[in-house]
Amino acid sequence: MSSTPALVFEGVSKSYGATQAARDLDLSVLPGEMVTLIGPSGCGKSTALRLIAGLERPDAGRILVAGEEVAGPRRFVNPEKRRVGLVFQDHALFPHLTVTRNVQFGLHGLPRAERAARAAEVLELVRLGHLAGRYPHELSGGEQQRVALARALAPRPAVVLLDEPFSSLDENLRAQVRAEVVGVLRETGTTAIFVTHDQTEALSIGDRVVVMQGGRIEQADTPYRVFEQPATRFVASFMGDADFLRAHVHKALLTCEIGVVSTVPGWASADVDVDVVLRPHEVAITPEPGRNGDGPEVVDMEYHGAFVLHTVRLASGQTVRSWQPHSVRHPVGTPVRVSVVAGVTPTLLVGDHAVTAPPGTAS
Amino acid sequence: MTQSVAPPVPPVAPEPTARSRRPSRGRPGWSVSVLLIALAVVGPVAAVLVDVANGELPDWPRNLGDMVVTTLLLMAGVGIGTLVLGCGLAWLVTACTFPLRNVMVWLLVLPLAMPAYILGFVFLSIFDAAGPVQQWLRSALGDFVEFSVATLPGCVIVMSLTLYPYVYLLARAAFAEQAPSTYDAARTLGAGRGRAFFRVLLPLARPSIAAGLALVMMEVLTDFATVQYFGVQTVSVGVYTVWKGSYDFGSAVQLAALVMLFAVAVLAGERLMRGRARFTQQGGHGRGLQPVRLSVGRGLLALLACLLALAGSFVVPVLQLVWWAVDHARGDGPPALDSGFAQAFSNSISIAVITSLTCVVLALVIGHAIRLGGGRWLRAAAQLTTFGYAVPGAVIGIGTLLLFDYLDRALEALGVPGGTGLLVTGSVVGILYAFVVRFVGPASQAVDASYQKVPVTLTQSALSLGAGPLRVLGRVHAPLVRSGVAVALVLVAIDAIKELPVVLMLRPFGFNTVSVWVYQLAKENLWGLAALPALVIVALAVVPVFILFRQVRTADTATRQRRSRGSL
C-alpha cells in the first residue's frame, strides 16, 4: 500500500468571487516526499494548503489524502476528520495548555497511558522532552516551532502542512530551526508540504518544488530542474535572476546579439525565433580596453561580498547581468565582450513556454 | 457600427460555475443556531410590523399630536443638553490640564450608574414645590414662590445629566484618537488651537458624537418611567398607558410602531451625520493635541465645571439617598428592607442570573459559529442578533406580547382552551425573553472582543488535530475567551437588574423586581422607603462603569504607547 500517494489533487479549482485562487490543480505527492509550494503572494499556494486541510471547500475537482477522498463533488470531510497536520507561522500553540497538553490535544480518544507515551515520544523527537511542563509563552520562538511540529506529528497524520513555518523567526535562528524541522520530518518519513515565499528555502528543502502563479501550477519538478530547466518564462524569472534575449536557431546553432551561444542538438532543420534565458552565473564578460565604436559596456556594478554583480548594456539597449568573483571589478563604462560560460545549455522560450524540441515537430 | 479594430480580449478567467457560489465553509448546525437566535431577536419587532401592516387603522389617541410633539421636544432638548455637556467636558479634559484632571476624566463617566428614574425622583423631591429649595426661596422671598418642576424642561435636565456620558465617552475617544498629524497639519497651516479644534477636530469627531447622540436618543425613546414622574407624555408612555389602561392591543401596537419609526429616524440621522466623508485616519506621527496648562484661576473654574456636572448627576443624589436611608432607619416607620423587598430582590437576582447565562451561552454560540466559517448570510444573521439593543423597550414589550398572542391563538386552534393564558396577566417568561432580546447584543460584543484576540490559526490547529467543533469550543475557545465571558455576565446581569420599562410592561400582577420596587415607592413619594433599594441599584450599576473605565484606560495606554514609540 506504500505506493498509494499521500496526497492527490485532481482538477481542483477554487475561486473567491471573481478571483480564481486555484485553477484546475493536478498534483500527486508520494508518501515520505517533501514538497515546497512557492509563488508570489496571491498565487494560490495558501489556498492549496487550506483546501488540503479542509478549511476551504473546492468548487470543482477531487482531493485524496492517503487514498481516501476528502473533498469531491459529493463528499466533504471536515478538517477534524482528515489525517492532516498543520504547522503555522505563528505556531498557534494553545496558550492555556502546557507543552505536553498541547501535544496530547490531538491524541484525544487514546487511553491515558498511550497518550502520555506518544507525547513523550514526539517531544523527544524534537528534543524538547525537558520542557514538557512549560507553557508556550515560556519558550523561545524556535522551541515553540518545534512544539508545534511535535503536536502536528503526534496523531501520525498522513501529511503535514507547514504554512511559512520559519518566517516568524529571525534570520540567524531560521536556518537552524529549518534544519531541525526538516531533519525530524525526514527521520520520521513524514509526507510534508511547505508553503514558502523564499526561493532558496524552496530549492534547498524540497524533494519537489511546485511553482504557482495566478492559481495555476506553472511547474512541479525537482529543485534542480525547476532552476536549470524552467518550464515557463515566469518560473525562470521567479526562481532566481534571469535575463531574456531575443535569439534565433538556424541549423542547430543558437545565435543572439552576443554571438553564437551554443549548439542545439536535434534542431538541425529548424529556423525559428526564440528567447534565450541567461542567468547571471552563466554570463561571462571580458574587458575590451581598446575597442572602437559601440558595443557592450558595464553600466552598473554591485559589490555583494563574495561575488560582484555586473550589469552590461548591449548595443541594442538590452541589459544582461553577470556574476564575477569578488576580485573581478570592472568599473562602470568598461567596454566588454559578453559570452556564455562554456558547457551551458540555456533554456529556450517560445512565447512564455520553454521548448526542448523545435516548434512544429512532434516530440 | 464600425468593426472594432482591436483583437478580442481573451477572457482572463473562465466564467465562475454555479457551484462556486455556494457557501464554502461553515457548519450547518452552528449556522442554523445563529439564524434561530437572529429570528428570536427580530421576533418582537417583526410581530409589531406584521401586525401594523395587517391591522386596520385604529382610533389614534386624541392627544397623539401632543405626544409626538412632546417626544420630539424631549429628544431635541436632551440631545442639546447631552451634546453641550458631553462635548464640552470631553474637550475640557482633553485639551486642558487642571487640578484633578486625571481623576475627573473617569469620574465624569460615573453618572452612567445613575438610572434616570432614580435621579428623577431625587430631583423632584429637592426642587419641587414641597422640596427644600423652594421652601428656602419662600422663606427668603415670600410665599408667592411656588412652581412645579415636574415639567418637560425638568425632565430634559434629569435625562441630560444621566445620559451625557455616552456623548462624553465617544467624543473623548474621538479627540484622543485623532491622528496627530492631522491636528499638526492644521496648526502649521496657521490655525490657532481653537480654530484647529472647531475646524478640524470637531468635524472629524462628528461620527463619534453622532453615535453617542444616537445612543442617548435610544435611551430617551426607551424610557417611559422617568418621564411619567414629570408628566411628560411621550409616545412610549402612550404605548404603556394604552396597554395597561385598556389592554387595547390595536392602539398599543400602532403606537409602538410609531416609536419604532422614531428609532429608525434616529439611526438614519446618525448615518446621515456620518455622511460620505471618510473619517478613518492613516496613523501618522506627531505631537497632536497637547493639553494646555490652565492658569490657577481658570484651572479651578474648569475643575468647578466638572465637579458641578458630577455633583448634579451623581454625588448630590447619592448623598440625598443616603440621608433618606439613614433618616428612615432612625425613625420608627416600617423597615425599608422588608419581606416584600426581599422577594423583589430575589426576583431581580434570578432574572439577572438566568438572563446573563442565556445571553452568554448565545453569544458563545454566535462567536463560535462565525469562527467556524460560513457565508455572508451567517454574518448578516450574527449582525441581526445585536440589533435588539437599539429597539425601544416599548416596542420589545408590545412585540413580545404579540408573539404570546400568536402562540395563544395557535394553541387554541390546536384545542387548548385559553392557550397559555400568559397574554393579559403577563409572565416572567415574557420578561426573560424580552431581556434576552435586548441584552444578547452587548453580551455578544463583549465575547466577540475576546474572540478577536484568539488567532484563527489556533482554531484551525485544534480542528486539524481531530477536535470536533464542540470540543474546540470547550477546550480551546471557552478558556481563551473567559475574560470576555466574565465581562458579558456582569454587564448583562446588572443591566437586567437596572432595567425598568420592559418589566413594567410585561410583569405579572404583583411581580416585583428591585427596579419596580423603587419606582413604585418613589411614585408614591415614599422616598425614605425607596432610598435604600435605590442605593443598591446604583451601587450595582457602578460595577460596569468601572469595567468600562478599565477598557477606556487600557485603550488610552495603548494609544499613548503607540505615540511614544512613533516619536522615537
Interface residues (C-beta under 8 A of the other chain):
Chain A: S13 K14 S15 A18 Q20 R23 A53 G54 L55 E56 R57 D59 A60 N78 P79 E80 K81 R82 V84 G85 L86 F88 Q89 D90 A92 F94 P95 H96 F105 G106 H108 G109 A148 R151 A152 A154 P155
Chain B: A13 P14 P16 T17 R19 S20 S24 R25 R27 G373 P455 T457 L458 Q460 S461 A462 L463 S464 L465 G466 A467 G468 P469 R471 R475 V476 P479 L480
